[in-house]
Amino acid sequence: MILAAGRGERMRPLTDRLPKPMLRVAGRSLIDYQLEALARAGVDTVVVNVAWLGAKLAHYLGDGARWGLVIRISDEGESALETGGGIQRALPLLGEDPFWVVNGDIWSDYPLQELPTEPAGLAHLILVDNPPHNPQGDFALLGERVVEPPRGPRLTFAGIGCYRRDLFDRPATGPFPLGPLLRRVAAHGRVTATHYQGQWHDIGTAARLEALDAQLRLARQEQH
């Protein structure tokens, strides 16, 4: 699943007429990179949730054939259900097995084929070094287990994870964020994680979008 329903308030005015996952990076839409990475990892079906300008994003994605994928849309209407609520709404499309979820507003060279397909607990997360905009991090890591601070170094959640359906299979509660849910489960020792030290970018502002665009264009020039 790709989480793509957010309004992108911090990206305005860029997102006033275009969903954030469709913003261009080095000449291509951000979501293109994610779909290609999922296809390379052997994924055949991707659920994408939409809300803000959802019809435009759904039209752009089509049936997913040009990426070699089947794309299914989870439409949240006018108001996004946040990260946790969006995943919960999409459960009927995700099936019974564990599933991967990738945030729609990140870029990373993390090889998704290395992401577990069967987490040891209820969730397995990819964590990265803390970027300047999140210096305190999100989760503490001890070995492969997410623990309560101050044990283990605090790292930033990359927005990439594998989840069991049981984590979300509960009475619908409307919009809710994923982070607090993960922390509650981690307190019971049921969340593991991998510390990835490769490239990762959270495209949360126009400045970060421009920086990534410049980096990828330069890398492309150097390859040629």
Helices and strands as residue ranges (DSSP letters): E 2-3, G 9-11, G 20-22, E 24-25, E 28-29, H 30-40, E 45-50, H 54-61, G 65-67, E 70-75, H 82-94, E 99-103, E 106-108, G 112-114, E 123-128, E 139-142, E 145-147, E 154-163, G 165-167, H 178-186, E 191-196, E 200-202, H 206-223
